[in-house]
Amino acid sequence: MAREIGAAGEKDSDEAAGKAFLEAVAGICKEVEIPTLAEYGIDRETFFAAIDKMAEDAMASGSPSNTRKEMNREDVSEIYRRLWD
């Protein structure tokens, strides 16, 4: 996707292109002023305490099966944890 939007070139490795895409998305979020979870007033400790329940609920909803990669509960939990990186 990074190559398609011009954030990476054909000679860039897939890893470099992936990072460039994430940086481009972060830049767009900043430009359009999408708040972070903390900026929304969500307490980090409370959020992390709820990750297991949120991941369980996500798996029960079936939404993770809508991805190309097979997802398990730990994958979903890791996504939630990375929201604070």
PyMOL Python script that loads the backbone (N, CA, C, O; Angstrom):
from pymol import cmd

cmd.read_pdbstr("""\
ATOM      1  N   MET A   1       0.818  -1.186   0.000  1.00  0.00           N
ATOM      2  CA  MET A   1       0.000   0.000   0.000  1.00  0.00           C
ATOM      3  C   MET A   1       0.865   1.255   0.000  1.00  0.00           C
ATOM      4  O   MET A   1       0.510   2.261  -0.613  1.00  0.00           O
ATOM      5  N   ALA A   2       2.008   1.189   0.695  1.00  0.00           N
ATOM      6  CA  ALA A   2       2.898   2.355   0.718  1.00  0.00           C
ATOM      7  C   ALA A   2       3.357   2.713  -0.683  1.00  0.00           C
ATOM      8  O   ALA A   2       3.462   3.891  -1.026  1.00  0.00           O
ATOM      9  N   ARG A   3       3.627   1.709  -1.485  1.00  0.00           N
ATOM     10  CA  ARG A   3       4.070   1.964  -2.851  1.00  0.00           C
ATOM     11  C   ARG A   3       2.945   2.600  -3.673  1.00  0.00           C
ATOM     12  O   ARG A   3       3.190   3.485  -4.492  1.00  0.00           O
ATOM     13  N   GLU A   4       1.739   2.151  -3.452  1.00  0.00           N
ATOM     14  CA  GLU A   4       0.588   2.681  -4.196  1.00  0.00           C
ATOM     15  C   GLU A   4       0.309   4.137  -3.867  1.00  0.00           C
ATOM     16  O   GLU A   4      -0.132   4.890  -4.735  1.00  0.00           O
ATOM     17  N   ILE A   5       0.558   4.547  -2.631  1.00  0.00           N
ATOM     18  CA  ILE A   5       0.279   5.942  -2.257  1.00  0.00           C
ATOM     19  C   ILE A   5       1.511   6.826  -2.377  1.00  0.00           C
ATOM     20  O   ILE A   5       1.459   8.015  -2.063  1.00  0.00           O
ATOM     21  N   GLY A   6       2.621   6.248  -2.831  1.00  0.00           N
ATOM     22  CA  GLY A   6       3.833   7.027  -3.039  1.00  0.00           C
ATOM     23  C   GLY A   6       4.677   7.239  -1.796  1.00  0.00           C
ATOM     24  O   GLY A   6       5.582   8.074  -1.796  1.00  0.00           O
ATOM     25  N   ALA A   7       4.392   6.489  -0.730  1.00  0.00           N
ATOM     26  CA  ALA A   7       5.172   6.618   0.506  1.00  0.00           C
ATOM     27  C   ALA A   7       6.432   5.760   0.472  1.00  0.00           C
ATOM     28  O   ALA A   7       7.325   5.940   1.301  1.00  0.00           O
ATOM     29  N   ALA A   8       6.514   4.828  -0.477  1.00  0.00           N
ATOM     30  CA  ALA A   8       7.682   3.959  -0.628  1.00  0.00           C
ATOM     31  C   ALA A   8       7.879   3.663  -2.107  1.00  0.00           C
ATOM     32  O   ALA A   8       6.939   3.711  -2.901  1.00  0.00           O
ATOM     33  N   GLY A   9       9.113   3.359  -2.454  1.00  0.00           N
ATOM     34  CA  GLY A   9       9.431   3.045  -3.839  1.00  0.00           C
ATOM     35  C   GLY A   9       9.521   1.555  -4.078  1.00  0.00           C
ATOM     36  O   GLY A   9       9.504   0.763  -3.135  1.00  0.00           O
ATOM     37  N   GLU A  10       9.617   1.182  -5.315  1.00  0.00           N
ATOM     38  CA  GLU A  10       9.703  -0.232  -5.698  1.00  0.00           C
ATOM     39  C   GLU A  10      10.948  -0.911  -5.126  1.00  0.00           C
ATOM     40  O   GLU A  10      10.937  -2.115  -4.870  1.00  0.00           O
ATOM     41  N   LYS A  11      12.018  -0.142  -4.927  1.00  0.00           N
ATOM     42  CA  LYS A  11      13.267  -0.720  -4.426  1.00  0.00           C
ATOM     43  C   LYS A  11      13.283  -0.855  -2.906  1.00  0.00           C
ATOM     44  O   LYS A  11      14.160  -1.521  -2.355  1.00  0.00           O
ATOM     45  N   ASP A  12      12.329  -0.235  -2.227  1.00  0.00           N
ATOM     46  CA  ASP A  12      12.258  -0.368  -0.769  1.00  0.00           C
ATOM     47  C   ASP A  12      11.846  -1.788  -0.403  1.00  0.00           C
ATOM     48  O   ASP A  12      11.028  -2.404  -1.086  1.00  0.00           O
ATOM     49  N   SER A  13      12.421  -2.300   0.683  1.00  0.00           N
ATOM     50  CA  SER A  13      12.032  -3.631   1.157  1.00  0.00           C
ATOM     51  C   SER A  13      10.583  -3.593   1.636  1.00  0.00           C
ATOM     52  O   SER A  13      10.041  -2.523   1.915  1.00  0.00           O
ATOM     53  N   ASP A  14       9.968  -4.755   1.729  1.00  0.00           N
ATOM     54  CA  ASP A  14       8.597  -4.812   2.230  1.00  0.00           C
ATOM     55  C   ASP A  14       8.520  -4.245   3.644  1.00  0.00           C
ATOM     56  O   ASP A  14       7.559  -3.556   3.988  1.00  0.00           O
ATOM     57  N   GLU A  15       9.530  -4.531   4.462  1.00  0.00           N
ATOM     58  CA  GLU A  15       9.540  -4.027   5.834  1.00  0.00           C
ATOM     59  C   GLU A  15       9.613  -2.494   5.839  1.00  0.00           C
ATOM     60  O   GLU A  15       8.876  -1.837   6.574  1.00  0.00           O
ATOM     61  N   ALA A  16      10.490  -1.939   5.030  1.00  0.00           N
ATOM     62  CA  ALA A  16      10.619  -0.480   4.945  1.00  0.00           C
ATOM     63  C   ALA A  16       9.329   0.136   4.407  1.00  0.00           C
ATOM     64  O   ALA A  16       8.888   1.181   4.885  1.00  0.00           O
ATOM     65  N   ALA A  17       8.731  -0.509   3.419  1.00  0.00           N
ATOM     66  CA  ALA A  17       7.482  -0.010   2.856  1.00  0.00           C
ATOM     67  C   ALA A  17       6.369  -0.056   3.896  1.00  0.00           C
ATOM     68  O   ALA A  17       5.564   0.871   3.983  1.00  0.00           O
ATOM     69  N   GLY A  18       6.317  -1.113   4.673  1.00  0.00           N
ATOM     70  CA  GLY A  18       5.307  -1.219   5.727  1.00  0.00           C
ATOM     71  C   GLY A  18       5.444  -0.100   6.741  1.00  0.00           C
ATOM     72  O   GLY A  18       4.456   0.512   7.147  1.00  0.00           O
ATOM     73  N   LYS A  19       6.685   0.164   7.149  1.00  0.00           N
ATOM     74  CA  LYS A  19       6.930   1.253   8.101  1.00  0.00           C
ATOM     75  C   LYS A  19       6.566   2.600   7.493  1.00  0.00           C
ATOM     76  O   LYS A  19       6.004   3.459   8.172  1.00  0.00           O
ATOM     77  N   ALA A  20       6.883   2.786   6.222  1.00  0.00           N
ATOM     78  CA  ALA A  20       6.557   4.041   5.545  1.00  0.00           C
ATOM     79  C   ALA A  20       5.040   4.235   5.468  1.00  0.00           C
ATOM     80  O   ALA A  20       4.542   5.352   5.605  1.00  0.00           O
ATOM     81  N   PHE A  21       4.323   3.151   5.249  1.00  0.00           N
ATOM     82  CA  PHE A  21       2.864   3.249   5.194  1.00  0.00           C
ATOM     83  C   PHE A  21       2.304   3.664   6.550  1.00  0.00           C
ATOM     84  O   PHE A  21       1.440   4.537   6.632  1.00  0.00           O
ATOM     85  N   LEU A  22       2.802   3.030   7.613  1.00  0.00           N
ATOM     86  CA  LEU A  22       2.325   3.384   8.953  1.00  0.00           C
ATOM     87  C   LEU A  22       2.634   4.837   9.286  1.00  0.00           C
ATOM     88  O   LEU A  22       1.816   5.525   9.897  1.00  0.00           O
ATOM     89  N   GLU A  23       3.803   5.300   8.889  1.00  0.00           N
ATOM     90  CA  GLU A  23       4.163   6.706   9.105  1.00  0.00           C
ATOM     91  C   GLU A  23       3.224   7.634   8.320  1.00  0.00           C
ATOM     92  O   GLU A  23       2.835   8.693   8.812  1.00  0.00           O
ATOM     93  N   ALA A  24       2.871   7.230   7.109  1.00  0.00           N
ATOM     94  CA  ALA A  24       1.954   8.044   6.301  1.00  0.00           C
ATOM     95  C   ALA A  24       0.578   8.108   6.953  1.00  0.00           C
ATOM     96  O   ALA A  24      -0.044   9.169   6.995  1.00  0.00           O
ATOM     97  N   VAL A  25       0.107   6.983   7.455  1.00  0.00           N
ATOM     98  CA  VAL A  25      -1.194   6.962   8.128  1.00  0.00           C
ATOM     99  C   VAL A  25      -1.153   7.829   9.386  1.00  0.00           C
ATOM    100  O   VAL A  25      -2.087   8.586   9.650  1.00  0.00           O
ATOM    101  N   ALA A  26      -0.071   7.720  10.162  1.00  0.00           N
ATOM    102  CA  ALA A  26       0.076   8.551  11.361  1.00  0.00           C
ATOM    103  C   ALA A  26       0.075  10.036  10.985  1.00  0.00           C
ATOM    104  O   ALA A  26      -0.514  10.859  11.687  1.00  0.00           O
ATOM    105  N   GLY A  27       0.725  10.364   9.897  1.00  0.00           N
ATOM    106  CA  GLY A  27       0.750  11.753   9.440  1.00  0.00           C
ATOM    107  C   GLY A  27      -0.632  12.255   9.060  1.00  0.00           C
ATOM    108  O   GLY A  27      -0.995  13.392   9.361  1.00  0.00           O
ATOM    109  N   ILE A  28      -1.395  11.406   8.400  1.00  0.00           N
ATOM    110  CA  ILE A  28      -2.765  11.781   8.031  1.00  0.00           C
ATOM    111  C   ILE A  28      -3.609  11.985   9.289  1.00  0.00           C
ATOM    112  O   ILE A  28      -4.376  12.942   9.382  1.00  0.00           O
ATOM    113  N   CYS A  29      -3.461  11.079  10.250  1.00  0.00           N
ATOM    114  CA  CYS A  29      -4.217  11.206  11.502  1.00  0.00           C
ATOM    115  C   CYS A  29      -3.888  12.513  12.209  1.00  0.00           C
ATOM    116  O   CYS A  29      -4.773  13.174  12.753  1.00  0.00           O
ATOM    117  N   LYS A  30      -2.619  12.879  12.199  1.00  0.00           N
ATOM    118  CA  LYS A  30      -2.208  14.132  12.830  1.00  0.00           C
ATOM    119  C   LYS A  30      -2.764  15.323  12.055  1.00  0.00           C
ATOM    120  O   LYS A  30      -3.257  16.285  12.644  1.00  0.00           O
ATOM    121  N   GLU A  31      -2.680  15.248  10.734  1.00  0.00           N
ATOM    122  CA  GLU A  31      -3.145  16.356   9.894  1.00  0.00           C
ATOM    123  C   GLU A  31      -4.635  16.613  10.077  1.00  0.00           C
ATOM    124  O   GLU A  31      -5.064  17.766  10.128  1.00  0.00           O
ATOM    125  N   VAL A  32      -5.422  15.551  10.177  1.00  0.00           N
ATOM    126  CA  VAL A  32      -6.873  15.721  10.329  1.00  0.00           C
ATOM    127  C   VAL A  32      -7.287  15.752  11.803  1.00  0.00           C
ATOM    128  O   VAL A  32      -8.471  15.731  12.138  1.00  0.00           O
ATOM    129  N   GLU A  33      -6.273  15.803  12.670  1.00  0.00           N
ATOM    130  CA  GLU A  33      -6.450  15.980  14.112  1.00  0.00           C
ATOM    131  C   GLU A  33      -7.294  14.889  14.765  1.00  0.00           C
ATOM    132  O   GLU A  33      -8.192  15.180  15.556  1.00  0.00           O
ATOM    133  N   ILE A  34      -7.001  13.628  14.431  1.00  0.00           N
ATOM    134  CA  ILE A  34      -7.650  12.503  15.101  1.00  0.00           C
ATOM    135  C   ILE A  34      -6.967  12.331  16.447  1.00  0.00           C
ATOM    136  O   ILE A  34      -5.764  12.078  16.499  1.00  0.00           O
ATOM    137  N   PRO A  35      -7.710  12.462  17.532  1.00  0.00           N
ATOM    138  CA  PRO A  35      -7.097  12.376  18.861  1.00  0.00           C
ATOM    139  C   PRO A  35      -6.612  10.971  19.197  1.00  0.00           C
ATOM    140  O   PRO A  35      -7.146   9.978  18.704  1.00  0.00           O
ATOM    141  N   THR A  36      -5.610  10.909  20.031  1.00  0.00           N
ATOM    142  CA  THR A  36      -5.157   9.627  20.561  1.00  0.00           C
ATOM    143  C   THR A  36      -6.143   9.180  21.635  1.00  0.00           C
ATOM    144  O   THR A  36      -7.016   9.950  22.036  1.00  0.00           O
ATOM    145  N   LEU A  37      -6.009   7.959  22.097  1.00  0.00           N
ATOM    146  CA  LEU A  37      -6.877   7.488  23.178  1.00  0.00           C
ATOM    147  C   LEU A  37      -6.710   8.363  24.416  1.00  0.00           C
ATOM    148  O   LEU A  37      -7.692   8.704  25.074  1.00  0.00           O
ATOM    149  N   ALA A  38      -5.469   8.726  24.732  1.00  0.00           N
ATOM    150  CA  ALA A  38      -5.214   9.583  25.894  1.00  0.00           C
ATOM    151  C   ALA A  38      -5.880  10.941  25.712  1.00  0.00           C
ATOM    152  O   ALA A  38      -6.431  11.502  26.659  1.00  0.00           O
ATOM    153  N   GLU A  39      -5.828  11.466  24.490  1.00  0.00           N
ATOM    154  CA  GLU A  39      -6.451  12.760  24.219  1.00  0.00           C
ATOM    155  C   GLU A  39      -7.978  12.687  24.311  1.00  0.00           C
ATOM    156  O   GLU A  39      -8.641  13.696  24.551  1.00  0.00           O
ATOM    157  N   TYR A  40      -8.524  11.492  24.118  1.00  0.00           N
ATOM    158  CA  TYR A  40      -9.953  11.287  24.314  1.00  0.00           C
ATOM    159  C   TYR A  40     -10.301  11.193  25.798  1.00  0.00           C
ATOM    160  O   TYR A  40     -11.474  11.171  26.170  1.00  0.00           O
ATOM    161  N   GLY A  41      -9.262  11.139  26.644  1.00  0.00           N
ATOM    162  CA  GLY A  41      -9.492  11.060  28.081  1.00  0.00           C
ATOM    163  C   GLY A  41      -9.535   9.641  28.621  1.00  0.00           C
ATOM    164  O   GLY A  41      -9.965   9.416  29.752  1.00  0.00           O
ATOM    165  N   ILE A  42      -9.089   8.679  27.812  1.00  0.00           N
ATOM    166  CA  ILE A  42      -9.082   7.289  28.255  1.00  0.00           C
ATOM    167  C   ILE A  42      -7.831   7.052  29.089  1.00  0.00           C
ATOM    168  O   ILE A  42      -6.714   7.321  28.647  1.00  0.00           O
ATOM    169  N   ASP A  43      -8.031   6.551  30.285  1.00  0.00           N
ATOM    170  CA  ASP A  43      -6.929   6.277  31.192  1.00  0.00           C
ATOM    171  C   ASP A  43      -6.178   5.027  30.737  1.00  0.00           C
ATOM    172  O   ASP A  43      -6.786   3.985  30.495  1.00  0.00           O
ATOM    173  N   ARG A  44      -4.863   5.135  30.622  1.00  0.00           N
ATOM    174  CA  ARG A  44      -4.037   4.030  30.123  1.00  0.00           C
ATOM    175  C   ARG A  44      -4.180   2.776  30.982  1.00  0.00           C
ATOM    176  O   ARG A  44      -4.364   1.682  30.450  1.00  0.00           O
ATOM    177  N   GLU A  45      -4.098   2.923  32.290  1.00  0.00           N
ATOM    178  CA  GLU A  45      -4.185   1.754  33.182  1.00  0.00           C
ATOM    179  C   GLU A  45      -5.549   1.074  33.074  1.00  0.00           C
ATOM    180  O   GLU A  45      -5.638  -0.154  33.057  1.00  0.00           O
ATOM    181  N   THR A  46      -6.594   1.868  33.002  1.00  0.00           N
ATOM    182  CA  THR A  46      -7.943   1.310  32.866  1.00  0.00           C
ATOM    183  C   THR A  46      -8.069   0.581  31.534  1.00  0.00           C
ATOM    184  O   THR A  46      -8.645  -0.505  31.464  1.00  0.00           O
ATOM    185  N   PHE A  47      -7.526   1.186  30.476  1.00  0.00           N
ATOM    186  CA  PHE A  47      -7.571   0.566  29.155  1.00  0.00           C
ATOM    187  C   PHE A  47      -6.840  -0.780  29.164  1.00  0.00           C
ATOM    188  O   PHE A  47      -7.369  -1.785  28.689  1.00  0.00           O
ATOM    189  N   PHE A  48      -5.619  -0.787  29.709  1.00  0.00           N
ATOM    190  CA  PHE A  48      -4.838  -2.024  29.732  1.00  0.00           C
ATOM    191  C   PHE A  48      -5.506  -3.088  30.587  1.00  0.00           C
ATOM    192  O   PHE A  48      -5.411  -4.276  30.278  1.00  0.00           O
ATOM    193  N   ALA A  49      -6.173  -2.688  31.647  1.00  0.00           N
ATOM    194  CA  ALA A  49      -6.884  -3.651  32.496  1.00  0.00           C
ATOM    195  C   ALA A  49      -8.059  -4.289  31.762  1.00  0.00           C
ATOM    196  O   ALA A  49      -8.482  -5.392  32.109  1.00  0.00           O
ATOM    197  N   ALA A  50      -8.583  -3.608  30.758  1.00  0.00           N
ATOM    198  CA  ALA A  50      -9.739  -4.110  30.014  1.00  0.00           C
ATOM    199  C   ALA A  50      -9.363  -4.863  28.745  1.00  0.00           C
ATOM    200  O   ALA A  50     -10.249  -5.371  28.058  1.00  0.00           O
ATOM    201  N   ILE A  51      -8.088  -4.951  28.417  1.00  0.00           N
ATOM    202  CA  ILE A  51      -7.671  -5.564  27.153  1.00  0.00           C
ATOM    203  C   ILE A  51      -8.147  -7.004  27.019  1.00  0.00           C
ATOM    204  O   ILE A  51      -8.653  -7.380  25.962  1.00  0.00           O
ATOM    205  N   ASP A  52      -8.000  -7.817  28.054  1.00  0.00           N
ATOM    206  CA  ASP A  52      -8.441  -9.216  27.948  1.00  0.00           C
ATOM    207  C   ASP A  52      -9.922  -9.307  27.598  1.00  0.00           C
ATOM    208  O   ASP A  52     -10.311 -10.104  26.744  1.00  0.00           O
ATOM    209  N   LYS A  53     -10.740  -8.502  28.247  1.00  0.00           N
ATOM    210  CA  LYS A  53     -12.180  -8.509  27.991  1.00  0.00           C
ATOM    211  C   LYS A  53     -12.477  -7.994  26.590  1.00  0.00           C
ATOM    212  O   LYS A  53     -13.324  -8.552  25.892  1.00  0.00           O
ATOM    213  N   MET A  54     -11.787  -6.931  26.169  1.00  0.00           N
ATOM    214  CA  MET A  54     -12.018  -6.387  24.829  1.00  0.00           C
ATOM    215  C   MET A  54     -11.631  -7.408  23.761  1.00  0.00           C
ATOM    216  O   MET A  54     -12.337  -7.558  22.763  1.00  0.00           O
ATOM    217  N   ALA A  55     -10.517  -8.109  23.964  1.00  0.00           N
ATOM    218  CA  ALA A  55     -10.083  -9.119  22.996  1.00  0.00           C
ATOM    219  C   ALA A  55     -11.065 -10.283  22.953  1.00  0.00           C
ATOM    220  O   ALA A  55     -11.379 -10.799  21.880  1.00  0.00           O
ATOM    221  N   GLU A  56     -11.541 -10.689  24.105  1.00  0.00           N
ATOM    222  CA  GLU A  56     -12.531 -11.766  24.177  1.00  0.00           C
ATOM    223  C   GLU A  56     -13.809 -11.354  23.437  1.00  0.00           C
ATOM    224  O   GLU A  56     -14.371 -12.137  22.672  1.00  0.00           O
ATOM    225  N   ASP A  57     -14.254 -10.129  23.671  1.00  0.00           N
ATOM    226  CA  ASP A  57     -15.454  -9.624  22.989  1.00  0.00           C
ATOM    227  C   ASP A  57     -15.245  -9.530  21.478  1.00  0.00           C
ATOM    228  O   ASP A  57     -16.140  -9.857  20.699  1.00  0.00           O
ATOM    229  N   ALA A  58     -14.061  -9.083  21.071  1.00  0.00           N
ATOM    230  CA  ALA A  58     -13.765  -8.987  19.638  1.00  0.00           C
ATOM    231  C   ALA A  58     -13.812 -10.362  18.983  1.00  0.00           C
ATOM    232  O   ALA A  58     -14.388 -10.526  17.907  1.00  0.00           O
ATOM    233  N   MET A  59     -13.210 -11.341  19.633  1.00  0.00           N
ATOM    234  CA  MET A  59     -13.217 -12.699  19.070  1.00  0.00           C
ATOM    235  C   MET A  59     -14.647 -13.235  18.996  1.00  0.00           C
ATOM    236  O   MET A  59     -15.026 -13.862  18.008  1.00  0.00           O
ATOM    237  N   ALA A  60     -15.435 -12.988  20.038  1.00  0.00           N
ATOM    238  CA  ALA A  60     -16.819 -13.467  20.062  1.00  0.00           C
ATOM    239  C   ALA A  60     -17.663 -12.794  18.981  1.00  0.00           C
ATOM    240  O   ALA A  60     -18.614 -13.392  18.478  1.00  0.00           O
ATOM    241  N   SER A  61     -17.323 -11.558  18.622  1.00  0.00           N
ATOM    242  CA  SER A  61     -18.092 -10.830  17.604  1.00  0.00           C
ATOM    243  C   SER A  61     -17.865 -11.383  16.202  1.00  0.00           C
ATOM    244  O   SER A  61     -18.692 -11.195  15.309  1.00  0.00           O
ATOM    245  N   GLY A  62     -16.742 -12.065  16.019  1.00  0.00           N
ATOM    246  CA  GLY A  62     -16.412 -12.594  14.696  1.00  0.00           C
ATOM    247  C   GLY A  62     -15.651 -11.621  13.819  1.00  0.00           C
ATOM    248  O   GLY A  62     -15.199 -11.995  12.736  1.00  0.00           O
ATOM    249  N   SER A  63     -15.498 -10.386  14.258  1.00  0.00           N
ATOM    250  CA  SER A  63     -14.817  -9.378  13.439  1.00  0.00           C
ATOM    251  C   SER A  63     -13.395  -9.765  13.041  1.00  0.00           C
ATOM    252  O   SER A  63     -13.008  -9.515  11.899  1.00  0.00           O
ATOM    253  N   PRO A  64     -12.597 -10.364  13.932  1.00  0.00           N
ATOM    254  CA  PRO A  64     -11.235 -10.723  13.516  1.00  0.00           C
ATOM    255  C   PRO A  64     -11.181 -11.707  12.350  1.00  0.00           C
ATOM    256  O   PRO A  64     -10.149 -11.814  11.688  1.00  0.00           O
ATOM    257  N   SER A  65     -12.262 -12.419  12.090  1.00  0.00           N
ATOM    258  CA  SER A  65     -12.261 -13.358  10.960  1.00  0.00           C
ATOM    259  C   SER A  65     -12.400 -12.632   9.626  1.00  0.00           C
ATOM    260  O   SER A  65     -12.341 -13.258   8.568  1.00  0.00           O
ATOM    261  N   ASN A  66     -12.582 -11.314   9.672  1.00  0.00           N
ATOM    262  CA  ASN A  66     -12.701 -10.521   8.446  1.00  0.00           C
ATOM    263  C   ASN A  66     -11.354 -10.052   7.921  1.00  0.00           C
ATOM    264  O   ASN A  66     -11.299  -9.201   7.033  1.00  0.00           O
ATOM    265  N   THR A  67     -10.277 -10.592   8.453  1.00  0.00           N
ATOM    266  CA  THR A  67      -8.946 -10.190   8.020  1.00  0.00           C
ATOM    267  C   THR A  67      -8.326 -11.284   7.159  1.00  0.00           C
ATOM    268  O   THR A  67      -8.805 -12.418   7.139  1.00  0.00           O
ATOM    269  N   ARG A  68      -7.279 -10.941   6.464  1.00  0.00           N
ATOM    270  CA  ARG A  68      -6.585 -11.922   5.626  1.00  0.00           C
ATOM    271  C   ARG A  68      -5.750 -12.872   6.469  1.00  0.00           C
ATOM    272  O   ARG A  68      -5.516 -14.018   6.085  1.00  0.00           O
ATOM    273  N   LYS A  69      -5.299 -12.383   7.629  1.00  0.00           N
ATOM    274  CA  LYS A  69      -4.480 -13.189   8.539  1.00  0.00           C
ATOM    275  C   LYS A  69      -5.396 -13.816   9.576  1.00  0.00           C
ATOM    276  O   LYS A  69      -6.286 -13.160  10.117  1.00  0.00           O
ATOM    277  N   GLU A  70      -5.169 -15.082   9.843  1.00  0.00           N
ATOM    278  CA  GLU A  70      -5.941 -15.722  10.903  1.00  0.00           C
ATOM    279  C   GLU A  70      -5.555 -15.086  12.233  1.00  0.00           C
ATOM    280  O   GLU A  70      -4.373 -15.014  12.568  1.00  0.00           O
ATOM    281  N   MET A  71      -6.532 -14.635  12.977  1.00  0.00           N
ATOM    282  CA  MET A  71      -6.296 -13.931  14.227  1.00  0.00           C
ATOM    283  C   MET A  71      -6.726 -14.793  15.408  1.00  0.00           C
ATOM    284  O   MET A  71      -7.711 -15.528  15.344  1.00  0.00           O
ATOM    285  N   ASN A  72      -5.956 -14.680  16.487  1.00  0.00           N
ATOM    286  CA  ASN A  72      -6.382 -15.304  17.730  1.00  0.00           C
ATOM    287  C   ASN A  72      -6.493 -14.217  18.799  1.00  0.00           C
ATOM    288  O   ASN A  72      -6.210 -13.047  18.543  1.00  0.00           O
ATOM    289  N   ARG A  73      -6.903 -14.617  19.980  1.00  0.00           N
ATOM    290  CA  ARG A  73      -7.138 -13.652  21.054  1.00  0.00           C
ATOM    291  C   ARG A  73      -5.875 -12.854  21.388  1.00  0.00           C
ATOM    292  O   ARG A  73      -5.951 -11.653  21.651  1.00  0.00           O
ATOM    293  N   GLU A  74      -4.722 -13.514  21.379  1.00  0.00           N
ATOM    294  CA  GLU A  74      -3.467 -12.825  21.695  1.00  0.00           C
ATOM    295  C   GLU A  74      -3.121 -11.798  20.618  1.00  0.00           C
ATOM    296  O   GLU A  74      -2.604 -10.726  20.934  1.00  0.00           O
ATOM    297  N   ASP A  75      -3.396 -12.106  19.362  1.00  0.00           N
ATOM    298  CA  ASP A  75      -3.166 -11.136  18.283  1.00  0.00           C
ATOM    299  C   ASP A  75      -3.996  -9.871  18.510  1.00  0.00           C
ATOM    300  O   ASP A  75      -3.500  -8.753  18.369  1.00  0.00           O
ATOM    301  N   VAL A  76      -5.250 -10.067  18.860  1.00  0.00           N
ATOM    302  CA  VAL A  76      -6.138  -8.924  19.099  1.00  0.00           C
ATOM    303  C   VAL A  76      -5.653  -8.134  20.313  1.00  0.00           C
ATOM    304  O   VAL A  76      -5.651  -6.903  20.294  1.00  0.00           O
ATOM    305  N   SER A  77      -5.245  -8.832  21.356  1.00  0.00           N
ATOM    306  CA  SER A  77      -4.721  -8.156  22.553  1.00  0.00           C
ATOM    307  C   SER A  77      -3.498  -7.325  22.209  1.00  0.00           C
ATOM    308  O   SER A  77      -3.341  -6.212  22.712  1.00  0.00           O
ATOM    309  N   GLU A  78      -2.633  -7.852  21.361  1.00  0.00           N
ATOM    310  CA  GLU A  78      -1.426  -7.127  20.968  1.00  0.00           C
ATOM    311  C   GLU A  78      -1.779  -5.862  20.182  1.00  0.00           C
ATOM    312  O   GLU A  78      -1.120  -4.835  20.342  1.00  0.00           O
ATOM    313  N   ILE A  79      -2.788  -5.924  19.352  1.00  0.00           N
ATOM    314  CA  ILE A  79      -3.234  -4.734  18.619  1.00  0.00           C
ATOM    315  C   ILE A  79      -3.659  -3.666  19.608  1.00  0.00           C
ATOM    316  O   ILE A  79      -3.277  -2.503  19.472  1.00  0.00           O
ATOM    317  N   TYR A  80      -4.443  -4.047  20.599  1.00  0.00           N
ATOM    318  CA  TYR A  80      -4.883  -3.087  21.612  1.00  0.00           C
ATOM    319  C   TYR A  80      -3.682  -2.496  22.369  1.00  0.00           C
ATOM    320  O   TYR A  80      -3.628  -1.289  22.608  1.00  0.00           O
ATOM    321  N   ARG A  81      -2.735  -3.344  22.739  1.00  0.00           N
ATOM    322  CA  ARG A  81      -1.558  -2.854  23.468  1.00  0.00           C
ATOM    323  C   ARG A  81      -0.775  -1.845  22.621  1.00  0.00           C
ATOM    324  O   ARG A  81      -0.266  -0.856  23.150  1.00  0.00           O
ATOM    325  N   ARG A  82      -0.681  -2.084  21.344  1.00  0.00           N
ATOM    326  CA  ARG A  82       0.107  -1.216  20.467  1.00  0.00           C
ATOM    327  C   ARG A  82      -0.559   0.134  20.200  1.00  0.00           C
ATOM    328  O   ARG A  82       0.079   1.043  19.668  1.00  0.00           O
ATOM    329  N   LEU A  83      -1.811   0.271  20.557  1.00  0.00           N
ATOM    330  CA  LEU A  83      -2.476   1.560  20.385  1.00  0.00           C
ATOM    331  C   LEU A  83      -1.819   2.643  21.216  1.00  0.00           C
ATOM    332  O   LEU A  83      -2.011   3.828  20.943  1.00  0.00           O
ATOM    333  N   TRP A  84      -1.047   2.263  22.228  1.00  0.00           N
ATOM    334  CA  TRP A  84      -0.391   3.240  23.102  1.00  0.00           C
ATOM    335  C   TRP A  84       1.057   3.472  22.741  1.00  0.00           C
ATOM    336  O   TRP A  84       1.717   4.306  23.361  1.00  0.00           O
ATOM    337  N   ASP A  85       1.583   2.742  21.733  1.00  0.00           N
ATOM    338  CA  ASP A  85       2.991   2.919  21.323  1.00  0.00           C
ATOM    339  C   ASP A  85       3.193   4.240  20.614  1.00  0.00           C
ATOM    340  O   ASP A  85       4.310   4.555  20.202  1.00  0.00           O
TER     341      ASP A  85
END
""", "prot")
cmd.dss("prot")
cmd.show_as("cartoon", "prot")
cmd.util.cbc("prot")
cmd.orient("prot")
